[in-house]
């Protein structure tokens, strides 16, 4: 299977786990707490599979960058988190960085 499919799964699971963490209310609610724990374990498993072929720095930059933007947007949509101009500009720079790595870096391992 393509390493970037694994990476996409790792990102999706990490975002799901982080969203569940907010809903777990400090791990006092069972179902969100279980979703959080299982989501992180599976996310790290898929990230480890990704690292078999994608350089660590590249994979981690994509994983963390996309995760930051996704979780910020979900927190905005579901939890009323405010995103001011600085937050939006920062997320834009993160997206630009991920694109530069994937489009122009020879170390991206395409």
N, C-alpha and C positions, 0 to 999 in steps of 0.2 A: 504494500500500500504506500502511496505517496506520503513522504514525511510531512508535507504541508497539510495534508488531510488530518494527520495525527495532531499537528500543531493547532489547527482550527478547532478540533475537538477539545484539546487541552485548554484553549482560550475559553470556549463556550462553557466547559465545566467549571473553570475557575471563576468566571463571571456569575454563574448560577450559585456556586458555593458562597461567594462574597455577598450576593443578594440575600441568600438564606441566613448568613451570619447576622445581617441587620435585623432580619425577622425573628431570629432566635432569642432576642432580648437578653443578651449576655449568657447564652446557652441555658436559659431557663425553660425554653419551650422545646419539647422533644423532637417533633418532626422537622422543624427548620434546623435544629442542631444536627440531626442525622444527615439531612441533605448537605449541610455544610461539610461535615467530616468526610462523607463518602465522595462528595464532589471534589474536594481537594485531593484525596487519595487517587482517584481516577485521573484527575487533571495532571498530577505529577507523574503518574504512570505513562500517560500519553506524551507528556513532555520528554520523559526519558527515552521513549521510542523515537521521538523526533531527533534527539541528540545523537542517535546512531549515524545519521547522515548529514544533518545540518549543524554547522559550527555553533558552539554554545552561545557566543556573544550575539550572533545573528538571531538564533531562535529565541533567546531571552529578550532581546530588544523588541522583537515582534510580539511575543507573548505578553510582556508587561505593558508595552505601549498600547496595543489594541485593547488589552484588559482595562487599562486606566480610562481610556476614552469610553468604552462600553459601559463600565460600571458607573462612571460619572453621568452618562446619559440616562441610564436606568434609575439612578438615585434621583435625578431631576424629574423623571416621568412618574416614578412610583412613590417617592418619599418627599417630594417638594424641595429637594436640595436646590439652592440658588446657584446659578452659573453666571458670574459676571463677565465683563469683557476680558479680564485677565485670564480667567479660567478657559474661556472660549479660545483665546489666542494661544494659550499653552497647549490645549488639545489640538489645535490646528498645527502647531509646531511638531507635536508628537506624531500626528498622521503624516506630516511632511517627512519626518525622519524615517519612519517605517517605509514610506514610498522610495526615498532616496536609497536606503539599504537594499531594497528589493530590485529596484530598477538599475542602479548604477554601481553597486558594489560587486567586485569580482569574488569576494569571499562569501557571498550569499549562498553559494552552492546550488545554483539552479540546474 
